[in-house]
Amino acid sequence: MRDNFQKNQVFTRRAIILGSIKTALFSFLFCRYYYLQIIDAIKYKTLSDKNRIKISVIPPLRGTIRDRNGVDLATNKLSYRLSFTTRDITQIKKMLAAVNTIITNKIEISDNDIKLRLKKLLRSSPFMVSDRLSWEDVTKLEINSFNLPGILIDQGQRRYYNFHNITAHITGYIASPSKKELEKISIPNFNDFLVGKNGVEKILDTRLRGHPGIKKTEVDALGNHVREISNSPSMEGESVKLAININIQQYAAEVLKDKTGSIILIDIKTGEVLCLYSSPAYDPNSFVGGISAAEWNSIANDPQTPLINKAITALYPPGSTFKIVTALAALEHGISPDFKVFCNGKHKVGNRIFHCNRDTGHGDVDVRLAIAQSCNVYFYVVAERMGIKNIAKTALGLGFGEKSNIELPYESKGNIPEPNWKFLKFSQKWTIGDTVNASIGQGFVLTTPIQLALMAARIASGKNIAPTILQKSGQPANLKFSPHNLDTIRKGMFMVFNDNRGNGYRHRISDPDFQICGKTGTAQVISARKTTKKHHTDHGLFLGFAPFENPKYAISVIVEHGSWGSQSALPIAKEILLYAHSLTE
């Protein structure tokens, strides 16, 4: 009896323990089930949706870029694209060879280009072979599609630059975004999404780009389309109108022809840039959809640097055009406009002789005649009197030594030297010889063509003009220079062409209502005594404005290795000014 009682007691204890374990286990399973089905339901529903819902990005149409008169410079054109579903390089090459036996316009892609494109491609994206198929080739491929498994032909929008190289440095171009750009703009990488890489396309990329749309599609286990769930359309980018006049831009390209250099024309009233041409240039259409390695190497290795916008990036010694700065600095320093210097063709500074551009000298010259005849000796003397700091201060007020902040990328700020700069750069003290050199735009002075045009605009207007590639309104503030001193400088620039003693008198414009004013310059590349090679020939420069009364246009022209500015840059500037004037008559 006692044994039976003990046995029942043990059984009861074990049953309680086992029941507790089962209860705990079922409680845990219930709680987990509740958590998954109720609390975390949204999360797992989302994961499930991702398995059956395909999200596609709908690329937006990029905004149009137009000139001041509404002419399209950059727009979008319907294009036909050929893609391969395979990602295998061997298969791609075989399919491309097969395609080329059918189409008229052969497609050439190097092995290296294929590898580079595949690296950038998402797993779900087909390999785009070309986005420039003609309708004739599309038809041929469609007819033979049964022999070409794995090819896709579809329509898209392709960026197109109507004026090719003529506006390349203004519009810039678009291309596939880099990893950094993708992270910055938070847009997925796919074939149709391109971003601005240069020019206005880069600076105004956010405005031009628009906003992509999103399309959600239900697919089956094999990825086949079942139904469209939702479609949020893309928003087209904003179109922009520039200050550029395409007629003047085309004329500038024609006048500069095969020369290397730049032309800039500014509306003095507003600061709007009517023309900004850099030569040589490139065709931005080559970059859309990807440029081949061979074509890229050809452009990138060209010694004439077509990728560089010389108008705002290239740096040149300003030569005699900088004498305008020295002349104004002297007047602002208190040197009288009637102060005269006797020029006998040379000037001694310490143990060194500095020469004038006329070996026999100019005789007695004041500031106006010194500008008109480009007398070096006058500027040597006044520079010694006032020092480099006064020259540098005036240069900064006229727009040198800092970026103009025109709405284009990769602008250089140039260099206006002074004693601290030289010590930090070379650990050397400033000398009076450095000041004399700087007074005529040589030595350490470096400027950009846009700065030269800007100085001409500021001198002509007396206003703190700021150049802009966009259309704008508003009245700039007055310069912080004496109006009387500015008027004296303008008269000197007028005498260059309209006084029979001026160096440019034979280039004068006979129309009394459109008299040209300005200053030529020759930027020394290397001492003429050390070389006779053509590619070391000096650069020719010109800056000026017209007309003298109520000025409308400011201009700068640089012809690399063009020799004297009066022979190379001035005739071009004269043609551009007359052409611009003819458009307003």
LINUR-V883959 format. One record per backbone hydrogen bond with DSSP energy under -1.0 kcal/mol. NH is the residue of the N-H (numbers start at 1). CO is the residue of the C=O. E is the energy in kcal/mol with one decimal. If there is no record, write none. Layout:
BEGIN
NH,CO,E ; NH,CO,E
END
This chain:
BEGIN
5,1,-1.9 ; 6,2,-2.1 ; 7,3,-2.2 ; 8,4,-2.4 ; 9,5,-2.2 ; 10,6,-2.2 ; 11,7,-2.3 ; 12,8,-2.5 ; 13,9,-1.9 ; 14,10,-2.3 ; 15,11,-2.4 ; 16,12,-2.1 ; 17,13,-2.1 ; 18,14,-2.8 ; 19,15,-2.6 ; 20,16,-2.3 ; 21,17,-2.1 ; 22,18,-2.4 ; 23,19,-2.6 ; 24,20,-2.7 ; 25,21,-2.8 ; 26,22,-2.8 ; 27,23,-2.4 ; 28,24,-2.5 ; 29,25,-2.5 ; 30,26,-2.5 ; 31,27,-2.5 ; 32,28,-2.6 ; 33,29,-2.5 ; 34,30,-2.7 ; 35,31,-2.4 ; 36,32,-2.8 ; 37,33,-2.9 ; 38,34,-2.4 ; 39,34,-1.3 ; 40,35,-3.5 ; 44,40,-1.8 ; 45,41,-2.1 ; 46,42,-2.1 ; 47,43,-2.1 ; 48,44,-1.9 ; 49,45,-2.5 ; 50,46,-2.2 ; 53,49,-2.7 ; 54,217,-3.8 ; 56,215,-3.0 ; 58,213,-3.0 ; 63,208,-2.6 ; 65,74,-2.4 ; 66,240,-2.7 ; 67,71,-2.4 ; 68,244,-2.8 ; 70,67,-2.0 ; 73,65,-3.4 ; 74,65,-1.9 ; 75,160,-2.7 ; 77,158,-2.9 ; 79,156,-3.0 ; 81,154,-3.0 ; 82,130,-2.9 ; 83,152,-2.7 ; 84,127,-2.7 ; 85,150,-2.6 ; 92,88,-2.7 ; 93,89,-2.3 ; 94,90,-2.0 ; 95,91,-2.8 ; 96,92,-2.4 ; 97,93,-2.2 ; 98,94,-2.0 ; 99,95,-2.5 ; 100,96,-2.4 ; 102,99,-1.9 ; 103,99,-2.1 ; 106,104,-1.0 ; 114,110,-2.1 ; 115,111,-2.1 ; 116,112,-2.3 ; 117,113,-2.3 ; 118,114,-2.3 ; 119,115,-1.8 ; 120,116,-1.1 ; 125,122,-1.3 ; 127,84,-2.8 ; 129,82,-2.9 ; 130,82,-1.6 ; 133,80,-2.1 ; 138,134,-2.3 ; 139,135,-2.2 ; 140,136,-1.9 ; 141,137,-2.3 ; 142,138,-2.4 ; 143,139,-2.2 ; 144,140,-1.5 ; 145,142,-1.1 ; 147,144,-1.7 ; 148,145,-1.5 ; 151,148,-1.1 ; 152,83,-2.9 ; 154,81,-1.7 ; 156,79,-2.2 ; 158,77,-3.3 ; 160,75,-3.1 ; 162,73,-1.3 ; 164,161,-1.4 ; 166,163,-2.2 ; 170,167,-1.5 ; 171,167,-2.8 ; 172,168,-2.1 ; 175,195,-2.1 ; 182,178,-2.4 ; 183,179,-2.2 ; 184,180,-2.1 ; 185,181,-2.2 ; 186,182,-1.3 ; 193,190,-1.8 ; 195,175,-2.8 ; 197,173,-3.0 ; 198,173,-1.0 ; 200,170,-2.9 ; 201,171,-2.4 ; 202,198,-1.0 ; 203,199,-2.2 ; 204,200,-2.7 ; 205,202,-1.2 ; 208,204,-2.5 ; 209,205,-2.7 ; 211,235,-2.0 ; 213,58,-2.6 ; 214,232,-1.4 ; 215,56,-2.8 ; 216,230,-2.3 ; 217,54,-2.8 ; 218,227,-3.2 ; 219,52,-3.0 ; 220,224,-1.9 ; 223,220,-2.1 ; 226,218,-3.1 ; 227,218,-1.2 ; 229,216,-2.6 ; 230,216,-1.5 ; 232,214,-3.4 ; 235,211,-3.0 ; 237,61,-3.1 ; 238,207,-3.0 ; 240,64,-2.3 ; 242,66,-3.0 ; 243,469,-2.9 ; 245,274,-2.8 ; 249,245,-2.3 ; 250,246,-2.6 ; 251,247,-1.8 ; 252,248,-2.5 ; 253,249,-1.9 ; 254,250,-1.9 ; 255,251,-2.6 ; 256,252,-2.6 ; 257,253,-1.6 ; 259,256,-2.5 ; 261,279,-2.1 ; 262,558,-1.9 ; 263,277,-2.3 ; 264,556,-2.2 ; 265,275,-2.3 ; 266,554,-3.1 ; 267,272,-3.2 ; 268,552,-2.8 ; 271,267,-3.2 ; 273,468,-2.9 ; 274,265,-2.1 ; 275,265,-1.5 ; 277,263,-2.8 ; 279,261,-3.1 ; 286,283,-1.9 ; 287,284,-1.3 ; 290,287,-1.8 ; 296,292,-2.5 ; 297,293,-2.5 ; 298,294,-1.9 ; 299,295,-2.0 ; 300,296,-3.2 ; 301,297,-1.9 ; 302,299,-1.1 ; 305,302,-2.1 ; 308,305,-1.2 ; 310,308,-1.4 ; 312,309,-1.5 ; 313,309,-2.4 ; 316,447,-2.7 ; 319,441,-2.1 ; 321,318,-1.4 ; 322,319,-1.9 ; 323,320,-1.6 ; 324,321,-1.2 ; 326,322,-1.7 ; 327,323,-2.7 ; 328,324,-2.2 ; 329,325,-2.5 ; 330,326,-2.2 ; 331,327,-2.0 ; 332,328,-2.7 ; 333,329,-1.8 ; 334,331,-1.0 ; 335,330,-2.4 ; 339,336,-1.6 ; 341,365,-2.3 ; 343,363,-2.6 ; 347,354,-2.8 ; 349,352,-3.1 ; 352,349,-2.2 ; 354,347,-3.4 ; 356,345,-2.4 ; 361,358,-1.7 ; 363,343,-2.3 ; 365,341,-2.2 ; 370,366,-2.5 ; 371,367,-1.8 ; 372,368,-2.3 ; 373,369,-2.6 ; 375,370,-1.7 ; 379,375,-1.1 ; 380,376,-2.2 ; 381,377,-2.3 ; 382,378,-2.2 ; 383,379,-1.8 ; 384,380,-1.9 ; 385,381,-1.6 ; 386,382,-2.0 ; 387,383,-2.5 ; 391,387,-1.1 ; 392,388,-3.0 ; 393,389,-2.2 ; 394,390,-1.9 ; 395,391,-2.5 ; 396,392,-2.2 ; 397,393,-1.6 ; 398,394,-1.1 ; 399,396,-1.2 ; 400,395,-2.5 ; 408,406,-2.7 ; 412,312,-2.5 ; 415,446,-2.9 ; 422,418,-2.0 ; 423,419,-2.1 ; 424,420,-2.4 ; 425,421,-2.3 ; 426,422,-3.2 ; 427,423,-1.7 ; 435,431,-1.4 ; 436,432,-2.3 ; 437,433,-2.3 ; 438,434,-2.4 ; 439,435,-1.8 ; 440,437,-1.2 ; 441,438,-2.0 ; 442,437,-2.1 ; 445,442,-1.2 ; 446,415,-2.2 ; 447,316,-2.9 ; 450,311,-1.7 ; 452,448,-1.5 ; 453,449,-2.3 ; 454,450,-2.0 ; 455,451,-2.4 ; 456,452,-1.9 ; 457,453,-2.0 ; 458,454,-2.4 ; 459,455,-2.8 ; 460,456,-2.3 ; 461,457,-2.0 ; 462,458,-2.7 ; 464,477,-3.6 ; 465,463,-2.1 ; 468,271,-2.1 ; 479,462,-2.7 ; 486,482,-2.3 ; 487,483,-2.1 ; 488,484,-1.8 ; 489,485,-2.0 ; 490,486,-2.4 ; 491,487,-2.0 ; 492,488,-1.8 ; 493,489,-2.3 ; 494,490,-2.0 ; 495,491,-2.2 ; 496,492,-1.0 ; 497,494,-1.1 ; 498,494,-2.2 ; 499,495,-1.3 ; 502,499,-2.7 ; 503,372,-2.6 ; 504,496,-2.1 ; 505,502,-1.5 ; 507,504,-2.0 ; 508,505,-1.6 ; 514,511,-1.9 ; 517,545,-2.5 ; 518,493,-1.7 ; 519,543,-2.8 ; 521,541,-2.2 ; 523,539,-2.2 ; 530,527,-1.8 ; 536,533,-1.5 ; 537,534,-2.1 ; 539,523,-2.4 ; 540,559,-2.6 ; 541,521,-2.9 ; 542,557,-1.9 ; 543,519,-2.0 ; 544,555,-2.1 ; 545,517,-2.6 ; 546,553,-1.9 ; 552,546,-2.0 ; 553,546,-2.7 ; 554,266,-2.3 ; 555,544,-2.6 ; 556,264,-1.9 ; 557,542,-2.6 ; 558,262,-2.2 ; 559,540,-2.7 ; 560,260,-3.0 ; 562,559,-1.6 ; 563,538,-3.0 ; 568,564,-1.9 ; 570,565,-2.8 ; 573,569,-2.4 ; 574,570,-2.6 ; 575,571,-1.8 ; 576,572,-2.3 ; 577,573,-2.6 ; 578,574,-2.2 ; 579,575,-2.3 ; 580,576,-2.7 ; 581,577,-2.3 ; 582,578,-2.0 ; 583,579,-1.2
END
